Amino acid sequence: MENKKKYIVRTTIIIISGVFILYGFVRNETEIVRNKAINICLECIGLG
């Protein structure tokens, strides 16, 4: 019975994670994250 609970919890977490990832794509969050990564590389690390 314990394995079944673990399976349900894991599956639920994976489904919720997928929903949040899709929500981020719909809100165009990928562009924001990419811009922040570029700024970190250019400012903090000193590339470019």
N, C-alpha and C positions, 0 to 999 in steps of 0.2 A: 504494500500500500504506500510505503514511503517513496518508492521509485515513481509511482504514478503522480504523486504530489510534485516531485521535482520536475517531472516532465511537463506538467501543466504550468508550473511557474516559469520554467525556461521558455516554453512556447509562447506564453503570454508576454514575457519580456521581449522576445524577438519580434512579435507582432507589433507591440507598442513602439519599439525602436524603428521598425519599418515605416510606421505611420508618421513618426516625427521626421524621418529622413525625407519622405515624400512631401511633407508639409514645408520643409526647408527648400526643396526644389521648387515648389509652387510659389513661394515667396521670394525666389531668386536669391537666397542666402548664399549660394555657391559663389556668386560674384563678389559678395561682401567678404567672404572668407579668403578668396583669392587676392583681393586688393589688400587685405590686412597682411597676408603672407608676403606679398611683394614689398610692402612698406617695411616689414621686419627685416627682410633681406637687405634692402637698400639702406636703411638707417642704422640698425643695430650691428649687423654683421659686417657691413661695409662693402658689400658687393656692388659693382657698377660704378 
